[in-house]
């Protein structure tokens, strides 16, 4: 297909799309518009949904009108953020209000240095207590009931979306005040804005007050470069999530994991590769969109992923994957336990505890705990081999053929650990492994590659983009910057056009919403 026909097809699709919108608006029953705007557990306000795009455009109009009125602008975003949370978790947004108000005033008490440890303990009790009740009650009560031989029926406890993310955000603020890294914020509005900032509210990145706080009351200035980077991140995030992740999930990965015994071991292994790419594109796609939206609002958020599938060890992987979480675990768990200050043995023990906590943060099940323990053991094993046996510097990275095999081995080890993430129980993990090692049947793979060619093309594309030089990204942003709003609008339109061609009937929620 030449570029002229391709553009004609896009224009025809857009024309049909807007015609359908006109017919749709004409048929709307505006008496039910309230139902659309109210909480519906099955229809959260996702970045990749058309509803969010429409509401966000209206939001930006109001935001632009308040650009020179700092307090009103901050209040406007904070109220929208609470509405954004309400659309995902209903009236449980009051939990966000509770931890915001309590930690704001507790941090001020801590800053006075009188009974600082007691105030810190109270803050942790409130934050972790709420997280433990809503996320872990059924898990721990169920374990106790099983140990004493009682039959336990899980209680009906709703898990608010994003509770793990904003809880870690508030804890970091209070602990940083306690450690003297920052002074407590003067205004409750500023702190409420920081905690509830909607791009990062539901699935991160987990921002720190040390980075985000100084930006809150700066005069609003969105440079052409910031706008271009924002559009670039939104485009890449949308493509990762709505094209790559959702497509390979619906058309291949879910089929494999739902009924692994119906497929050969080779197909199961390909499905495992697919899930590794799916979860990367899903989560990094959300992070990219969050960073892009924040840039359009005039705020800079640190990167959350750095080509994690090119990691040459599990230690390197955690420097590249979910960076805001891994650095949080390092700074507030590992270092709080003593880090490497008490000798090598304590360092390994602290590393294991930190990674186990990381696993438990992801979910209330033995699968996630074992996943965390396994990752902790793999990180410790790498550190022991690299630093103790081979005497390498902690920043050492292999080169040449050694790097190729290191990346290859790390990728496959990582894929097998994802089994604990995706399978519902250990029995499911065992079935997947048994299929791969006893019924591989490579003769069917050529037909599989042909039958699922688009799935594997997208998987290959996702892997190859890990190796694209940063200079290519900067060049794309430079082109968007020179093209201005018009080129950005065209680029977003093309991505939306592609999404419309490949999307399924249902909107797929982000995987990390369950955490």
N, C-alpha and C positions, 0 to 999 in steps of 0.2 A: 504493500500500500504506500503510495507516495504521500508526501507531506500535505499537498493540496487537498487530496481526497480525505486525509485524516482530519484536517481543519474543517472541511465542509461537513464531515460527519459530526464533529463536536458542535458546530454552529446549529446543525439540524437538531441534535439532541437537546441543546439548550433552548431552542425555539419551542420544541415539543414540551420540554420541562416547564417553561414559563406558561405555556398554554394550559398545561395540566394544573399548575398552581392557580391560574385564573378561574378555571372550572371548579377547583377545590374550594377556593375562597368563596365563590358564589354559592356553593352548596353547604357552607358551614352553618351550623346551628350555634349562634353566638351565646345562646343561653347556657351552653355546656362548656364555654371557654374556661370557666372556673375549674371544671374537672380536669382539664388539660394542665392547668397551672398548679393543681394540688398534688400532694404526695401520692405516688403510686409505686409500690415496691418493685413492680415488674418493669417500670419505665424510669430509671434514674436519669438525671441530666448528664449524659456522657459527652465528652469533648468531640467524639466522632459522630454524634447524632445531628440530624438536621434541626431538631428543636433547639439544641444548644447554639448552633450557628445563628439561628434567627434571634434568639434571646440575647446572645452576645452582641449582635449588631445594635440592638436597641440599647443595651447596656452601654456600649461605647459612645453612643450619642449623648447620653446623660453624663458619662465620664468626661467627655470633651467639654461639655457646657460648664463643668465644675473645675476645669483644669487650673484656674487661678485661685480657688477657694479651698485651702488645704484641709481644714476641719470637715467641711461638708463633703469634700471628695473622699476623705478617709472613711467617713461615716457611710457614704453611699456604697463604697466597695465592701465595707464590713457587713452592711445589711444584705447586700447581694450575696456575699459569701455564706451568710446564715441561711438565706433562701436556697442557695446551691446545696448546702448540707441537708436542709429540710427535704428537698426533692429526692435525696438519696436515703435518708433515714427517718423521715417524718419528724415527730415532735421530740425525738431523742436529741435534737440539736441543743436541748437544755443542758445536756452533759458538757458540751463544748463551753457553754456559758458558765457552768459551775467551775470547771478547771481554770478557765480564764480569770474569773474574778478572784478565786481563792489564791492562785499562784501570783497574781499581780500584787495583792496585799501582803502575802507571805514573803515575797521577794523584798519588799520594802522593809519588813521586819528583820529579815536576814542582813540587809545592808547596814542596819544599826549595830550589828555584831553582838547584840545581847541575846543570849539563848539561841544563837544562830543554828546550832546543830539540832535543837528541838524543833525549830521552825522548818528546817530542811526535812526532818523526819516526818513532820505533819504533811508537808507538801507531797512527799513520796507516798505517804499512806493514802492520801486522797487520790492522787493520779493513778498509782499502781493498784489501789483498791478497786476503783471503778473499772480499770482495764481487766483486772483479775475476775471480777464478778461477771461482767458481760461476756468475756472471752473464754475463761478457763473453769468456771464453776462446774459445768456438766462434765468436763474432762476429769477433774480431780475427784469430784464426788463419785463419779462412775468408777474410777480406779479403786477408791476406798471400798465402795460397795462390792466390787468384784473380789477384792482381797478377803473380805469377811463373808463372802458367799451370799450376799443379798442381790435380789433382782432390782435393777435401777432403771427407771424410765426417765430419759432426759427431760429436764424442765424446759418450759417454753420461755427461753431467754433470747431476746432479739440482740443480734450483734450489729451495732451501728457501724456503717461504712467509715473507714478512716480513723477509727479510735486508736489504733496502734501508732499511726503516724503523728496525729496531733498530740498524743500523750508524750511521745519522745521529744516532740518540739518543746512542750512546756517544761519537761524535766530538764532539758539542756539549758533552758533559760534560768531556772532557779539554781541549778548547780553552778552555772557560770557566775551568777551573782554571789553565791556562797564562796566560790574560789577567788573572787575579786577580779575576774576577767572583764566584767562589765558592770556598770551602774544600773540599778533598776530604772525602767522607763517611768517618766513623770506622769504620763496620762494613761488612764485606762483605755481610752480609744486607740492609742498607738499600739498597746499590747494586744487588744482584741483584734486589731487589724492584722498584726503579725501572726497571731495564732490561727486566725480563720481565713487568711488569704486564699481565695478559692482555687487558684491554679494548682496549689500544692496541698490542699486540704485533705483530699480523699486518698491519694496514693503517692504523696511525696512529689519531688524530693524533700527530705527532712531538712528544712532550712534552720540556720542558727541565728539567734538574735545578734551575735557579734557581726555577722555579715549583712543581715537584712535590716536591722534596726537603724543604722545610719542613713539608709535610703528613704525611710518613711516620710520624713518631712522636707526632703529636698525639693526644690522647685521642679515641677513636672517638665521634663525635657526628653523628647523622643527623637533622637537624631536619625538621619536617613540610614545610617549604618545599623542602628538598633532595630529600626523598622524592617530592614532587609533581613537581618539575622532572625528576627521574630517570625517573619513569613517563611523563611527557609526551614526553621525548626517545626513550624506548624505543618508545612507540606510533608517533610520527611516523617514526622510523627504520624500524620494521617495515613501515609502510604504504608508505613510499617504495620500499623494496627489494622486498618480497614481493608488493605489489599493483601499483604503477605500473611500476617498472623491469622486473621479470620478465614482467609481462603484455604490455607493449608490445614487449618484446624477442622473446618466443616467438611472438606473434601477428602481428607486422608487421615490425619492424626486421630480424630475422635473415633473413626471407624476401627482403627487398629486397637486402641486402648479399650474400647467398649466390648470387643469380641476378639481377643488376641488368638484364641485357639482356632479361629477360622482362617488364619493367615500363616504363611510360612515364616520361619525364623528370620529370613532375609527381609521380608516385608515388615516384621515387627521391629527389626533394627532400624530400618528406614523411618518407621513411625516414631521411634525414639529420637533419631536425628531431627525429625520434623518438630517434635515437641520442644526440643532444645531451642530451635530457631523460633518456634511460635512464642514461647514465653519471653525470649529476648525481645522480639519485635513488639510484642504486646506491652511489656513493661517499659522498655526504652522508648517506644512510641508515645506512651502516656507522658513520660518524663520530658520528651522533646516538645510535645504540645504544651505542657505546663511552662516550660522555659520560654517557648515562643510567645505564649499569651502574656506572660509576665513582662517580656520585653516590649510588647505593644502597649503595656500599661506603664512603662517607664522603669521597670525594676529588673535587676540582674540576679539570676539564680545560678549557683554553680552547676556544672555538668554532673550527671548522675551515672553515665556509662561511658566507657572509653574502650571500644572494640574488645569486649570481654572474651570473645571466642578466639582471639589471637593470643590468649594467655599461655605462657610457657610453664606454668606451675599453678597449683591451687592458691599459693600465696599471691602470685601475680593476678590470678583471677579475682580475688577479693580486693585488689587495688583498682580493678576495672569495673566490677559489677556492683550495682546499687551502692555507689560510692558514699552517698549521704548516710546510709545505714551502716556500712562497714566502718566508716570513720567515727560514727556515733558509738558503736559497740567498742571500738578501740579507746575512745576518749572517756567514756562514762562507765564502762564495765571493766575492760582489760586494765586500763591505767589505775582505776579506782581499787582494783584488787592488788595492785603493786607492780603490774607490768613485768618488766625484766629486771627490776631493782633488787630482787631477793634471790638471785641465782637462777641457773638454767632450769632446774627441776620445777621451781615455782613458776617460771615463765611458761613452761609447757602446760602446767596445771591451770594457770590463769587463761592461757589460750583456749584450752578445752572448755573451761567454764564459760568464757565469752562466746564461743561458737555454739555451745549448747543453748545459751540464752538466745542467740540469733535464731536457732532452729525453733525454739519455743515461741519467739516473737511471731514467726510466720504462721503458726497455727496450733490449735489445741488438740494434738494427737501424737501418738507414739511415732508415727511416720516422720513428723517434723523434728521431733527430739533426736531420733536416730540419724536423720539427715544432718542435723547440726553437729552431733557427735562425730559422724563420719567426716564431715568437712574439717572439723577441728583436728581430728587425727591425721588427715591428709596434709593439712598446713604444718602441723608439728613434725610429721615425717619429712616433709620437704625441707623445713628449716634444719632439722638434724642432719640430713644428708648433705645439703648444700653448704651449711655454715660450719658444722662440727666435723663431718667426715672429709668433705672436699675443700674446706677452709676458704670458701668463697665469701666475698663481701655480701652483705644483706641486699645490696642493690644489683647483684650480678644477674645478667641475662645471657643465656647461651647464644651462639651465633652459628650461621651456616647450617650444616646438616644436623648438628645437635639441636639447634632451635626447631628445625622442621619436626624431628621426632618428639621433642618436648611438647610442642603445640599439639601434635597428633595424639600423643598419649593423654595429655591433659584434657583435650576435647572429649575423648572417649570415656575417661574416668568421670568427667562432669556429666556426660549424658546418662551414665548408669546411676549416678546419684539422683538425677531428676526422676527416676522411677519412683522414689519415695515421695516425691512431690505430687506426681500425677496419679499414681495408683491409690485406691481407697484404703487398702490394707496390705499387710505383708504377703498374704496369699496371692494377691494380684501381682505383686513384684515377682514372686516365685514363678508364677505362670509365664510372665513375660520372659524371664531369664531362661526358663526351660525351653520355651519355643525357639529362642535364639540359638541355644547351644545343642539342641537335639533334633530340630526340624528346620534347618537353615534353608535347604532346597534352593540353591542358587540358579537352577535352570529356569525358574519362573521370573527372575528379576528383569530380563529384557522386556517381557510383556508388561510388567509393572511399570517400568520406566516409560513405555509408550502410552499405556493407559492413563497414567497420572503425569503426563509430560509438563503440564502447566504448574503443577504442584512442585515438581523438582526443579523447574526453571526458576521459580520464585525462591526456593530454598537455596539454590546455587547463587542467585543474585544477592540474597541476604548475606551469605558467607563472603562473597567477593567484595562487597562494600566495606567489610571490616579492614580490608587491605588498601583501600583508596587513600592516597596521601591527603593530609589536612589541607594542602594547598589547593586541591580540587574543590573542597568545600568553600574555601575563601574566594575562589574564582566564581563559583555559583552565586555567592552572596554579593560579590562585586557587580555581577551582571544584573541581579535584582535591584541593587542600589542604583545603578545607572538607569534602569528601566522605569524606576519609580512605581507609583501605585498601580498604573495600568498593567505593567508587566507582571506585577505580583498578583493582580486579580486574574490575569490570564493563566498564570501558573497554577493558582488554586483551583480555577475552573477545570483545567485539564485533569488535575488529581481527582476532583469530584466526579468528573466524567468517567475516569477509570474505575473509581469505587462503585459507581452505578452499574458498570458492566459486570463486576465480579461479586457484588455483595449478595448475601443470602437473604432470605425473607425476614429473619429476625436479627436485631442488633445484638452483637456479642458483647457482654460486659467485660471489663478489664479483669484479667486474672487476679491481680494484686488487690482488687476490691475485697476479696474474701479474707485478707489479712489485716 
